[in-house]
Amino acid sequence: MMYSSSRGAAEAVPAAQAIKMGIAPDGGLFVPDHIPQIDSDTLTSFGKMFYAERAERILSLYLQDFSPGEIARCVRAAYNSGSFDDASIAPLVPLEAGVFVQELWHGPTCAFKDMALQILPHLMTTSAAKTGETDEIVVLVATSGDTGKAALEGFKDVDGIRIVVFYPQDGVSEVQKRQMVTQTGKNVMVAAVEGNFDDAQNGVKQIFADPEFNGKLASHGMKMSSANSINWGRLVPQIVYYVSAYADLLAGGHISPGEEINVVVPTGNFGNILAAYYARKMGIPIHRLICASNINYVLTEFINSGIYDRRRDFARTISPSMDILISSNLERLLFEVTGHDAGKVANWMRDLQTQGRYEVDDEVKQQIQAVFWGGYASDEETKATIRSVWENSGYLLDTHTAVGVNVYQKYLGASGDHTVTIIASTANPYKFSQSVAEAIIGSDRLSGMDEFAIAQALEEYTGKPIPAALRDIEKRPILHRTVCPKQAMGRVVLDYLQIG
Ligand SMILES: *Cc1c(COP(=O)(O)O)cnc(C)c1O
């Protein structure tokens, strides 16, 4: 299988090359030339397999230039009991009749990003070796909070790779910030950017596209890659858990072979929900993909109107990992729904860049609306959902997953569609203790406490344990203190690499 650019002006490459490069040279995203299919018997056979075996089967369909041994090594290094605190890796937990939460946060950093970032470093070093790479790889990451820590954990002390993470100075939770600035490892750099996530992401994109910068690295035996969800090596592991969830529902007798399900995904950069879309295209019976946003609801509007317009105020919310106005992975969806019309995609992306908006044609809009349903939740609604689910089901939601549950309720109200549903749960509630505690304990009883004391109060109140990875992080030494304006991000990278 070959990967080409969603914008059409770059040569097609095998998976190893696409993963090593991260982003296509024309600024587009690497996309597969076709979507492999998975049949009903295979899905049934998955029922008896461990997560890692399911992952091997699915990755081998996409990474056809990898040997079975290479894939097995990558998968086993990632999805094991040393890194994940639940044997099923991505367990399904019933919330109410016919509705399941898929917990995607049992990895080392307690957010769903671990599902991909535990394996990406192995895919990347394998890709580098396969392509005869001798340069050192410098991974650049812009994070809205969770990617940064997950990437740091995945890449720390990996030979032949260095990693630089940029996060928006005031756009992440105290716990997220603390997780990053206490990061150990001999090949890691963390810096705060004066700006929001889009500033950080644009800064990284500009560095990638800067020929002079690339030349400087090349002359020092280095080249850049990306661990953001624009990297195909992050997307493909995410497809696995949707297939896995379907296999679990089948094996558990909750659905019969061929029965359709709905999938709800709290969405920011559109990576996670895009993986569910690819799973659907592979033949997993998925009826509706429900795209849940917070009040940065650029995607809700896009799904409803066909107009993508980022010219609006950026709002900080209690679901900061979804505070995004430019959802990069939407580009891959557009490539699929236009029947691989890279010229169209390139034009829309140019409009987005130059005018801050684009509008797709009716046919594309209808195709999207046939699969996707979009909705959003305000912070107040999100908190009310956390409280009501806690009171009614005894299940503790994080703020992002709560956006998903709220939008799912809106979807039910609008459609009356009671198809069996999976709601992707993207973070452990203790990553966002303050907002979760405010929702169920009330702000009055938390006044004067910092986020760490609040986590303890939440633990006492709910009896749900703080995960080991988050316990006592306030006591770890701070190792990274760099803060920079968005124009200086390139400088920060060069200084860290000690090249002029
Ligand atoms: C990254 C993230 C999201 C958004 O996922 P996308 O793939 O960017 O759409 C949602 N929730 C949490 C907790 C996240 O970390």
The ligand as a Gaussian input file, in Angstrom:
#p B3LYP/6-31G(d) Opt

LIG

0 1
 C       -6.654000      15.031000      22.190000
 C       -7.864000      14.888000      23.004000
 C       -9.141000      15.000000      22.435000
 C       -9.357000      15.353000      20.986000
 O       -8.934000      14.319000      20.127000
 P       -8.692000      14.633000      18.578000
 O       -8.101000      13.377000      18.024000
 O       -7.733000      15.769000      18.546000
 O       -9.999000      14.971000      17.986000
 C      -10.230000      14.788000      23.249000
 N      -10.087000      14.519000      24.561000
 C       -8.877000      14.420000      25.139000
 C       -8.797000      14.143000      26.593000
 C       -7.730000      14.581000      24.386000
 O       -6.530000      14.472000      24.965000

